[in-house]
Amino acid sequence: MSAEQPRNPLHGVTLEMMIRLLVQHYGWEELGRAIPIRCFLSTPSMGSSLKFLRRTPWARDKVESLYLYTRFKRPEPFMK
């Protein structure tokens, strides 16, 4: 599988893995400031965040962007 997408930094990375890394790095409060969506601001949890982000492409794009920036220092994340 890795030969199919050798340059895709998100290949093999689950949404849960992204959120865990972001929460570990920023914490829920700072993550909510960086990406102001209710699942990060109001009683945040892994379950509610995953449920919302799986159904909301624009929010998932923001999470992926912040993940790439945090992990690889890629171009500035799309925030707010």
C-alpha positions in Angstrom: 0.0 0.0 0.0 2.7 2.5 0.8 4.0 2.2 -2.8 0.7 3.5 -4.0 1.0 6.9 -2.3 4.7 7.4 -1.4 4.5 11.2 -1.1 1.2 11.5 0.7 1.9 12.5 4.3 -1.6 11.6 5.4 -1.4 8.0 3.9 -2.0 5.6 6.8 -2.8 8.3 9.3 -6.3 8.0 10.8 -8.4 10.9 11.9 -8.1 9.6 15.5 -4.3 9.6 15.2 -4.4 13.2 14.0 -6.7 14.4 16.8 -4.6 12.6 19.5 -1.4 14.2 18.3 -3.1 17.7 18.2 -4.6 17.3 21.6 -1.3 16.1 23.0 0.5 19.0 21.4 -2.0 21.8 21.9 -4.5 20.6 24.4 -8.3 20.8 23.9 -8.5 24.5 24.8 -5.8 25.7 22.4 -7.1 23.4 19.7 -10.5 25.0 20.1 -8.9 28.4 19.7 -7.0 27.3 16.6 -10.0 25.6 15.0 -13.1 27.1 16.6 -15.7 24.3 16.2 -18.1 23.2 18.9 -16.7 19.7 19.3 -13.4 21.2 20.4 -14.9 24.1 22.5 -17.9 22.6 24.4 -17.1 19.5 26.5 -14.6 18.1 24.0 -14.1 14.4 23.7 -12.5 12.1 21.1 -15.9 10.5 20.3 -17.8 13.7 19.6 -14.9 15.1 17.6 -14.6 12.0 15.4 -18.3 11.9 14.8 -18.5 15.5 13.8 -15.3 15.5 11.7 -16.2 12.4 9.7 -19.4 14.1 8.6 -18.0 17.6 8.0 -15.4 17.9 5.2 -14.6 21.5 5.8 -13.8 20.9 9.4 -11.7 17.8 8.6 -9.7 19.8 6.1 -8.8 22.3 8.9 -7.8 19.5 11.2 -5.6 17.9 8.4 -4.0 21.2 7.7 -3.2 21.9 11.3 -1.9 18.3 11.7 0.4 18.7 8.7 1.7 22.0 10.0 2.3 20.6 13.5 3.9 17.4 12.4 5.9 18.5 9.4 6.0 22.3 9.5 4.2 22.4 6.2 2.7 25.7 4.9 0.7 27.7 7.4 -2.5 25.9 8.5 -5.8 27.1 7.4 -7.2 28.5 10.6 -10.4 30.4 11.4 
